[in-house]
Amino acid sequence: MAFEIRIVNDDGTGVPGIRVAIAFEGFTRGMAEARTDADGCARFDGHKEGGIKVFLDGRERGHHRYRDGVSITLPR
């Protein structure tokens, strides 16, 4: 199971080097963190489908749901 979170500028280009942290819904699911690559994508592998709270460089960016193979796109 894998999904991506893509961070984009106003013009739709990816933003590299953003720290993306996710907090999984549920008491025992924990957190994960990754940095965006040159295309603005942070990839997360090995997590069951469900809800997450997303943080970009420490700032909360809302609740989202993900599933295998899906890309969530957020503005910087």
TORRO-368145 format. One line per 3 residues: their letters; for each residue x, y, z of N, C-alpha, C, O. Coordinates in nm, 4 decimals, padded with zeros to 6 digits. Each point is the difference from the previous one (the first is absolute). Layout:
<atoms>
a = X,Y,Z,X,Y,Z,X,Y,Z,X,Y,Z; ... .
</atoms>
This chain:
<atoms>
maf = 00.0854,-00.1174,00.0000,-00.0854,00.1174,00.0000,00.0901,00.1237,00.0000,00.0890,00.0127,00.0840; -00.1126,00.0771,-00.1775,00.0795,00.1225,-00.0101,-00.0877,00.1142,-00.0494,-00.0952,-00.0209,-00.0753; 00.1288,00.1419,00.1189,-00.0672,00.1197,-00.0483,00.0985,00.1154,00.0054,00.1039,-00.0087,00.0653 .
eir = -00.1375,00.1174,-00.1348,00.0852,00.1184,-00.0051,-00.0773,00.1227,00.0466,-00.1223,00.0083,-00.0113; 00.1983,00.0850,00.0635,-00.0525,00.1346,00.0235,00.0880,00.0924,-00.0832,00.1216,00.0046,00.0183; -00.1843,00.0689,-00.1098,00.0743,00.0901,-00.0895,-00.0283,00.1440,00.0404,-00.1153,00.0396,00.0167 .
ivn = 00.2216,00.0377,-00.0012,-00.0094,00.1398,00.0383,00.0326,00.0843,-00.1232,00.1035,-00.0185,-00.0640; -00.1947,00.1125,00.0319,00.0171,00.0797,-00.1216,-00.0052,00.1498,00.0299,-00.0618,00.0446,00.0967; 00.1295,00.0315,-00.1841,-00.0091,00.1460,00.0004,-00.1305,00.0412,-00.0672,-00.0742,-00.0848,-00.0498 .
ddg = 00.0463,00.2145,00.0484,-00.1210,00.0525,-00.0644,-00.0081,-00.0371,-00.1479,-00.1096,-00.0151,-00.0541; 00.2238,00.0004,-00.0112,00.0002,-00.0333,-00.1427,-00.0060,-00.1510,-00.0261,00.0051,-00.0429,-00.1153; -00.0160,-00.0379,00.2216,-00.0133,-00.1445,-00.0148,00.1302,-00.0773,-00.0028,-00.0015,-00.1227,-00.0087 .
tgv = 00.1155,00.1929,00.0159,00.1282,-00.0709,00.0023,00.0262,-00.0532,00.1399,-00.0396,00.0613,00.0991; 00.1069,-00.1767,-00.0914,00.0314,-00.0627,00.1272,00.1040,00.0785,00.0787,00.0870,00.0657,-00.0572; -00.0977,-00.0738,00.1899,00.0926,00.0705,00.0890,00.0899,-00.1031,00.0694,-00.0485,-00.0792,00.0808 .
pgi = 00.1787,00.0794,-00.1114,00.0910,-00.0955,00.0633,00.0387,00.0429,00.1415,-00.0040,00.1183,00.0337; 00.0417,-00.2171,00.0485,00.0582,00.0270,00.1315,-00.0959,00.0341,00.1113,00.0442,00.0437,00.1063; -00.1737,-00.0614,-00.1255,-00.0975,00.0274,00.1056,-00.0090,-00.1222,00.0911,-00.0099,-00.1127,-00.0484 .
rva = 00.0131,00.1342,00.1794,-00.0167,-00.1095,00.0960,-00.1486,-00.0254,00.0174,-00.0739,00.0873,00.0456; 00.0303,-00.2070,-00.0820,-00.1403,-00.0392,00.0104,-00.0117,-00.1027,00.1121,00.0592,-00.1077,-00.0071; -00.1351,00.1414,00.1096,-00.0270,-00.0938,00.1094,-00.1476,-00.0342,-00.0034,-00.0841,00.0856,-00.0275 .
iaf = 00.0531,-00.2104,00.0555,-00.1393,-00.0421,00.0050,-00.0256,-00.0700,00.1325,00.0814,-00.0793,00.0474; -00.1962,00.1106,00.0111,-00.0452,-00.0662,00.1225,-00.1211,-00.0834,-00.0386,-00.1007,00.0528,-00.0472; 00.1115,-00.1830,00.0676,-00.1077,-00.0906,-00.0368,-00.1122,00.0057,00.1019,00.0252,00.0108,00.1200 .
egf = -00.1504,-00.0181,-00.1676,-00.1143,-00.0069,00.0901,00.0012,-00.1354,00.0690,00.0300,-00.1021,-00.0619; -00.0625,00.1020,00.1889,00.0015,-00.1237,00.0782,00.1124,00.0045,00.1018,00.1057,00.0580,-00.0252; -00.1285,-00.1184,00.1382,00.0943,00.0104,00.1116,00.1337,-00.0696,-00.0240,00.1025,00.0472,00.0491 .
trg = -00.1009,-00.1558,-00.1219,00.1234,-00.0779,-00.0119,00.0717,00.0165,-00.1330,00.0965,-00.0718,-00.0263; -00.1400,00.1624,-00.0569,00.0567,00.0080,-00.1345,00.1220,00.0905,-00.0102,00.0820,-00.0200,-00.0897; -00.0665,00.1178,00.1768,00.1214,00.0794,00.0038,00.0130,00.1063,-00.1070,-00.0986,00.0541,-00.0500 .
mae = 00.2270,-00.0252,00.0155,00.0328,00.1058,-00.0958,00.1044,-00.0513,-00.0986,00.0643,-00.1025,00.0226; -00.0490,00.1761,-00.1326,00.1054,-00.0258,-00.0975,00.0426,00.1339,-00.0581,-00.0743,00.0980,00.0053; 00.1953,-00.0950,-00.0608,00.0535,00.1253,-00.0538,00.0837,-00.0293,-00.1235,00.0656,-00.1038,-00.0084 .
art = -00.0682,00.1964,-00.0882,00.0818,-00.0095,-00.1212,00.0225,00.1406,-00.0534,-00.0718,00.0931,00.0364; 00.1712,-00.0779,-00.1225,00.0256,00.1274,-00.0691,-00.0418,-00.0130,-00.1446,00.0117,-00.1068,-00.0601; -00.0612,00.2179,00.0036,-00.0386,-00.0029,-00.1402,00.1236,-00.0073,-00.0900,00.1047,00.0570,00.0306 .
dad = -00.1197,-00.1283,-00.1418,00.1084,-00.0133,-00.0973,-00.0039,00.1174,-00.0982,-00.0707,00.0981,00.0231; 00.1456,-00.1080,-00.1310,00.0090,00.1084,-00.0986,-00.1349,00.0334,-00.0634,-00.0203,00.1124,-00.0460; -00.0717,-00.2085,00.0433,-00.1336,00.0226,-00.0571,-00.1029,00.0413,00.1054,-00.1180,00.0154,-00.0316 .
gca = 00.1617,00.0026,00.1557,-00.0915,00.0408,00.1067,-00.0742,-00.1149,00.0657,-00.0964,00.0233,00.0730; 00.1391,-00.1484,-00.0972,-00.0707,-00.1171,00.0536,00.0714,-00.0602,00.1209,00.1211,-00.0219,-00.0020; -00.1982,-00.0040,00.1065,00.0469,-00.0754,00.1157,-00.0748,-00.1325,-00.0028,-00.1231,-00.0009,-00.0041 .
rfd = 00.1943,-00.1100,00.0061,-00.0599,-00.1329,-00.0137,-00.0037,-00.0703,00.1354,00.0953,00.0050,00.0777; -00.2073,-00.0700,-00.0523,-00.0193,-00.0749,00.1232,-00.0381,-00.1431,-00.0368,-00.0936,-00.0215,-00.0770; 00.1651,-00.0756,00.1312,-00.0217,-00.1417,-00.0308,-00.0342,-00.0780,00.1267,00.0428,00.0343,00.1102 .
ghk = -00.1219,-00.1410,-00.1296,-00.0243,-00.0950,00.1074,-00.1043,00.0397,00.1018,00.0046,-00.0490,00.1128; -00.0978,00.1348,-00.1467,-00.1028,00.0443,00.0944,-00.1385,-00.0403,-00.0499,-00.0283,00.0091,-00.1195; -00.0570,-00.0532,00.2101,-00.1380,-00.0335,-00.0367,-00.0760,00.1259,-00.0385,00.0300,00.1094,00.0478 .
egg = -00.1298,-00.1266,-00.1357,-00.0835,00.1126,-00.0413,-00.0691,00.0617,00.1209,-00.0303,-00.0683,00.0978; 00.0059,00.1996,-00.1065,-00.0702,00.0660,00.1090,00.0176,00.1496,-00.0014,00.0369,00.0594,-00.1013; -00.0640,00.0006,00.2153,00.0085,00.1441,00.0144,00.1330,00.0440,00.0577,00.0629,-00.0717,00.0779 .
ikv = -00.0216,00.1907,-00.1175,00.1244,00.0582,00.0502,-00.0185,00.1499,00.0213,-00.0860,00.0630,-00.0615; 00.1678,-00.0081,00.1489,00.0144,00.1441,00.0150,00.1364,00.0322,-00.0598,00.0987,-00.0657,00.0331; -00.0915,00.1657,-00.1206,00.1233,00.0327,-00.0729,00.0613,00.1283,00.0557,-00.0700,00.0967,00.0301 .
fld = 00.2036,-00.0988,-00.0170,00.0768,00.1160,00.0449,00.1090,00.0276,-00.1024,00.0712,-00.0920,-00.0403; -00.0569,00.2175,-00.0028,00.1063,00.0414,-00.0909,00.0936,00.0920,00.0751,-00.0396,00.1075,00.0449; 00.1641,-00.1503,-00.0315,00.0995,00.0756,00.0775,-00.0563,00.0443,00.1346,00.0222,00.1130,00.0434 .
gre = -00.0962,-00.2040,00.0228,-00.0521,00.0254,00.1338,-00.1353,00.0678,00.0070,-00.0553,00.0138,00.1091; -00.0006,00.0294,-00.2229,-00.1306,00.0678,-00.0004,-00.1089,-00.0969,-00.0442,00.0125,-00.0657,-00.1033; -00.1185,00.0574,00.1816,-00.1092,-00.0915,-00.0331,-00.0699,00.0427,-00.1290,-00.0271,00.1182,-00.0211 .
rgh = -00.0017,-00.2165,-00.0648,-00.0660,00.0266,-00.1277,-00.1272,-00.0826,-00.0179,-00.0409,-00.0279,-00.1127; -00.0203,-00.0106,00.2221,-00.1313,-00.0627,-00.0057,-00.0003,-00.1512,00.0027,00.1042,-00.0655,00.0007; -00.2269,00.0121,00.0008,-00.0243,-00.1441,00.0009,-00.0258,-00.0469,-00.1429,-00.0662,00.0680,-00.0785 .
hry = 00.1195,-00.1849,00.0468,-00.0159,-00.0581,-00.1333,-00.0174,-00.1507,00.0141,00.0373,-00.0590,00.1014; -00.0941,-00.0018,-00.2040,-00.0092,-00.1460,-00.0062,00.0863,-00.0462,-00.1165,00.0091,00.0675,-00.1025; 00.0533,-00.1816,00.1191,00.0844,-00.0530,-00.1060,-00.0299,-00.1481,-00.0206,-00.0563,-00.0675,00.0862 .
rdg = 00.0961,00.0199,-00.2033,-00.0068,-00.1423,-00.0302,00.1142,-00.0341,-00.0945,00.0666,00.0890,-00.0529; -00.0449,-00.2145,00.0326,00.1122,-00.0478,-00.0793,00.0029,00.0646,-00.1386,-00.1006,00.0024,-00.0708; 00.2175,00.0497,00.0335,00.0212,00.0555,-00.1327,-00.0503,00.1406,-00.0216,00.0126,00.0526,-00.1106 .
vsi = -00.0692,00.0103,00.2116,-00.0586,00.1329,-00.0143,00.1040,00.1075,00.0305,00.0884,-00.0195,00.0834; -00.1000,00.1323,-00.1515,00.0851,00.1153,00.0273,-00.0890,00.1132,00.0526,-00.0997,00.0366,-00.0623; 00.1375,00.0170,00.1765,-00.0692,00.1156,00.0583,00.0831,00.1224,-00.0372,00.1197,00.0044,00.0283 .
tlp = -00.1817,00.0940,-00.0908,00.0719,00.1207,-00.0405,-00.0437,00.1160,00.0884,-00.1190,00.0260,00.0177; 00.2186,00.0430,00.0373,-00.0256,00.1156,00.0878,00.0789,00.1201,-00.0468,00.1125,-00.0151,-00.0477; -00.1688,00.1341,00.0604,00.0784,00.1202,-00.0313,00.1010,00.0256,00.1102,-00.0209,-00.0354,00.1161 .
r = 00.1296,00.0970,-00.1549,00.1044,00.0327,00.0969,-00.0576,00.0975,00.0969,00.0690,00.0435,00.0923 .
</atoms>
